[in-house]
């Protein structure tokens, strides 16, 4: 049984990490072992990545895994560390807002990501107004349950690569403002790496989460200079780790020909 007072304390601590003075840097865990290693390295909070969790339990990303299995995996991560954990809940697995809030609180999550891609219908973007209503409902339902979950609203226009950069930024700003007004605590324009565009979003909504990766198009320092309050690594650390496993496996096979 989750202690709601303790969870609310974690949520407050997590929210404070977005207020400075420094930028919040979070590595994304895919299981309890990776979460514990990130805790040992000194990260103040943990984010999960569906792009790592889903393949770890045998499924593809983008809500191909049963929601019960994804929640069970997230709960193991939450239990494994004393830190606040925010859960990549993709687009919500077709659950109603009240159920999203209830289930995330039940596993002890301090926050969640919700993205605006329709994984089960058009495969395009959910209409901005409809997504804003959904975000608002999740916040209201969580607060009614006694925990003001930290809501990170993912804006997917930039990851889709449709239209020119100006069109993307215009729609991205519109969605960011709507989601912010709906109660989102942070806006996550995934795959946006242009510092000028990031600054425009920061000016519009203040608290912005930027995606970084080692050797990627924008560094942690550049994201901070652009005004981001938080950076995360999505599934990139998981993918690097799997590449290392591939390398080790290939080396072992090379050392044992014919076996």
C-alpha positions as CSV (number, residue, x, y, z in Angstrom):
1,X,0.0,0.0,0.0
2,X,1.5,3.3,-1.0
3,X,1.8,5.9,1.7
4,X,0.3,9.0,0.1
5,X,2.1,11.4,2.4
6,X,5.4,10.0,1.6
7,X,4.6,10.0,-2.1
8,X,3.4,13.6,-2.0
9,X,6.7,14.4,-0.3
10,X,8.6,12.8,-3.2
11,X,6.5,14.7,-5.7
12,X,7.3,18.0,-4.0
13,X,11.0,17.1,-4.0
14,X,10.8,16.2,-7.7
15,X,9.0,19.4,-8.5
16,X,11.7,21.4,-6.6
17,X,14.4,19.8,-8.8
18,X,12.9,21.6,-11.8
19,X,13.1,25.0,-10.0
20,X,16.9,25.2,-10.0
21,X,19.4,26.5,-9.3
22,X,20.8,23.9,-11.7
23,X,19.2,22.0,-14.5
24,X,17.8,18.5,-13.6
25,X,19.6,15.8,-15.5
26,X,18.0,12.4,-15.4
27,X,19.2,9.1,-16.9
28,X,16.4,6.8,-18.1
29,X,16.1,3.4,-16.5
30,X,14.6,0.3,-18.0
31,X,14.8,-2.1,-15.0
32,X,15.6,-2.1,-11.3
33,X,19.3,-2.8,-12.0
34,X,19.8,0.2,-14.2
35,X,17.8,2.4,-11.8
36,X,20.1,1.4,-8.9
37,X,23.2,2.1,-10.9
38,X,21.9,5.6,-11.8
39,X,21.1,6.2,-8.1
40,X,24.6,5.1,-7.2
41,X,26.0,7.5,-9.7
42,X,24.3,10.4,-8.0
43,X,21.3,11.2,-10.1
44,X,18.7,12.9,-7.9
45,X,15.7,11.3,-9.7
46,X,15.0,8.5,-12.1
47,X,12.9,8.5,-15.4
48,X,11.9,5.4,-17.1
49,X,11.9,4.8,-20.9
50,X,9.3,2.8,-22.6
51,X,11.8,2.3,-25.4
52,X,13.9,0.3,-22.9
53,X,11.3,-1.2,-20.7
54,X,9.2,-2.7,-23.5
55,X,12.0,-4.6,-25.2
56,X,13.3,-5.7,-21.8
57,X,10.0,-7.5,-21.1
58,X,9.7,-8.8,-24.7
59,X,7.7,-6.3,-26.6
60,X,8.1,-3.5,-29.1
61,X,7.7,0.2,-28.0
62,X,4.7,2.4,-28.7
63,X,2.2,0.6,-26.5
64,X,2.7,-2.9,-28.0
65,X,3.2,-4.2,-24.5
66,X,0.2,-5.0,-22.2
67,X,-0.3,-2.1,-19.8
68,X,-0.3,-4.4,-16.8
69,X,3.2,-5.6,-17.7
70,X,4.5,-2.1,-18.2
71,X,3.1,-1.0,-14.9
72,X,4.6,-4.0,-13.1
73,X,8.0,-3.2,-14.6
74,X,7.7,0.4,-13.6
75,X,6.6,-0.6,-10.1
76,X,9.8,-2.7,-9.7
77,X,11.9,0.3,-10.7
78,X,10.0,2.5,-8.2
79,X,10.5,0.0,-5.4
80,X,14.2,-0.4,-6.2
81,X,15.3,3.1,-5.4
82,X,14.4,5.7,-2.7
83,X,14.4,8.5,-5.3
84,X,11.4,10.1,-7.1
85,X,10.6,8.1,-10.3
86,X,8.7,9.5,-13.2
87,X,7.2,6.9,-15.6
88,X,7.1,7.1,-19.3
89,X,3.5,6.2,-19.8
90,X,3.5,6.7,-23.5
91,X,0.0,7.9,-24.6
92,X,-1.8,6.4,-21.7
93,X,-2.5,2.9,-23.1
94,X,-6.1,4.0,-24.0
95,X,-7.0,4.3,-20.3
96,X,-9.3,7.0,-19.0
97,X,-7.7,9.8,-17.1
98,X,-9.0,8.6,-13.7
99,X,-7.5,5.2,-14.3
100,X,-4.1,6.7,-15.4
101,X,-3.9,8.7,-12.2
102,X,-5.0,5.9,-10.0
103,X,-2.6,3.4,-11.4
104,X,0.4,5.7,-11.4
105,X,-0.3,6.6,-7.8
106,X,-0.8,3.0,-6.9
107,X,2.7,2.0,-8.0
108,X,4.3,5.0,-6.2
109,X,5.3,7.1,-9.2
110,X,6.1,10.8,-8.6
111,X,5.2,11.8,-12.2
112,X,4.6,10.6,-15.7
113,X,5.1,11.5,-19.3
114,X,2.0,11.6,-21.6
115,X,2.6,12.0,-25.4
116,X,0.2,13.3,-28.0
117,X,0.7,10.5,-30.6
118,X,-2.3,8.2,-31.3
119,X,-0.8,4.8,-31.3
120,X,-4.0,2.9,-31.8
121,X,-6.0,4.9,-34.3
122,X,-4.7,7.3,-37.0
123,X,-1.0,6.9,-35.8
124,X,-0.9,10.7,-36.2
125,X,-1.1,13.4,-33.6
126,X,-4.1,13.6,-31.2
127,X,-5.9,17.0,-31.8
128,X,-4.3,19.6,-29.5
129,X,-7.5,20.6,-27.7
130,X,-8.4,16.9,-27.0
131,X,-5.0,16.2,-25.7
132,X,-5.1,19.3,-23.5
133,X,-8.4,18.1,-22.0
134,X,-7.0,14.7,-21.3
135,X,-4.0,16.2,-19.6
136,X,-6.2,18.5,-17.5
137,X,-8.3,15.5,-16.5
138,X,-5.3,13.5,-15.4
139,X,-4.1,16.3,-13.2
140,X,-7.6,16.8,-11.6
141,X,-8.0,13.1,-11.0
142,X,-4.6,12.8,-9.4
143,X,-5.2,15.8,-7.1
144,X,-8.6,14.3,-6.1
145,X,-6.7,11.2,-5.0
146,X,-4.4,13.3,-2.8
147,X,-1.2,13.3,-5.0
148,X,-0.4,16.2,-7.4
149,X,1.5,14.0,-9.9
150,X,4.2,15.8,-11.9
151,X,2.9,15.8,-15.4
152,X,5.4,16.0,-18.3
153,X,3.5,16.6,-21.6
154,X,5.3,15.3,-24.6
155,X,4.9,17.3,-27.9
156,X,5.6,14.9,-30.8
157,X,5.4,17.3,-33.7
158,X,9.2,17.5,-33.9
159,X,9.9,13.8,-33.9
160,X,7.6,13.2,-36.8
161,X,9.6,15.4,-39.3
162,X,6.5,16.7,-41.1
163,X,6.7,20.1,-42.6
164,X,9.4,22.7,-42.3
165,X,11.0,23.8,-39.1
166,X,8.9,26.9,-38.9
167,X,5.6,25.0,-39.3
168,X,6.7,22.5,-36.7
169,X,7.7,25.3,-34.3
170,X,4.4,27.1,-34.8
171,X,2.3,24.0,-34.0
172,X,4.7,23.0,-31.2
173,X,4.3,26.3,-29.5
174,X,0.5,26.1,-29.8
175,X,0.5,22.7,-28.3
176,X,2.9,23.6,-25.6
177,X,0.8,26.6,-24.5
178,X,-2.4,24.6,-24.5
179,X,-0.8,21.8,-22.5
180,X,0.7,24.2,-20.0
181,X,-2.6,26.0,-19.5
182,X,-4.2,22.6,-19.0
183,X,-1.9,22.0,-16.0
184,X,1.1,20.3,-17.4
185,X,4.1,20.9,-15.1
186,X,6.7,20.5,-17.9
187,X,6.7,20.4,-21.7
188,X,8.8,17.8,-23.5
189,X,9.3,18.7,-27.2
190,X,11.0,15.4,-28.0
191,X,13.7,15.5,-30.7
192,X,13.8,19.3,-30.8
193,X,17.5,20.3,-30.7
194,X,17.6,23.8,-32.1
195,X,18.6,26.2,-29.3
196,X,16.6,29.1,-30.7
197,X,13.5,27.0,-31.0
198,X,14.0,25.7,-27.4
199,X,14.4,29.3,-26.2
200,X,11.0,30.1,-27.8
201,X,9.4,27.3,-26.0
202,X,11.0,28.3,-22.7
203,X,9.7,31.8,-23.1
204,X,6.2,30.4,-23.8
205,X,5.9,27.8,-21.0
206,X,9.1,28.2,-18.8
207,X,9.7,24.6,-17.8
208,X,11.0,22.5,-20.7
209,X,12.5,19.0,-20.9
210,X,15.0,18.5,-23.7
211,X,16.1,15.1,-25.1
212,X,19.8,14.6,-25.2
213,X,22.1,11.7,-26.0
214,X,25.8,11.1,-25.9
215,X,27.2,12.4,-29.2
216,X,23.8,13.8,-30.1
217,X,22.8,17.1,-31.9
218,X,22.5,19.1,-28.6
219,X,24.7,18.7,-25.5
220,X,23.6,19.0,-21.9
221,X,25.4,22.4,-21.6
222,X,23.8,23.7,-24.8
223,X,20.3,22.7,-23.5
224,X,21.0,24.5,-20.2
225,X,22.1,27.6,-22.1
226,X,18.9,27.5,-24.1
227,X,16.9,27.6,-20.8
228,X,15.9,24.0,-20.4
229,X,15.0,23.0,-16.9
230,X,15.4,19.3,-17.4
231,X,17.2,16.9,-19.8
232,X,16.5,13.2,-20.2
233,X,18.2,10.5,-22.4
234,X,15.1,8.5,-23.5
235,X,16.1,5.1,-24.7
236,X,19.7,6.0,-25.8
237,X,21.5,4.6,-22.7
238,X,19.5,1.4,-23.1
239,X,20.5,1.2,-26.8
240,X,24.2,1.9,-26.0
241,X,24.1,-0.9,-23.4
242,X,22.6,-3.4,-25.8
243,X,25.3,-2.4,-28.3
244,X,27.9,-3.3,-25.7
245,X,26.2,-6.6,-25.1
246,X,26.3,-7.3,-28.9
247,X,30.0,-6.5,-28.9
248,X,30.7,-8.8,-25.9
249,X,28.7,-11.6,-27.5
250,X,30.5,-11.2,-30.8
251,X,33.9,-11.3,-29.0
252,X,33.0,-14.4,-27.1
253,X,31.8,-16.1,-30.2
254,X,35.1,-15.1,-32.0
255,X,37.1,-16.7,-29.1
256,X,35.2,-19.9,-29.3
257,X,35.0,-21.0,-32.9
258,X,33.1,-24.2,-33.6
259,X,31.5,-24.3,-30.1
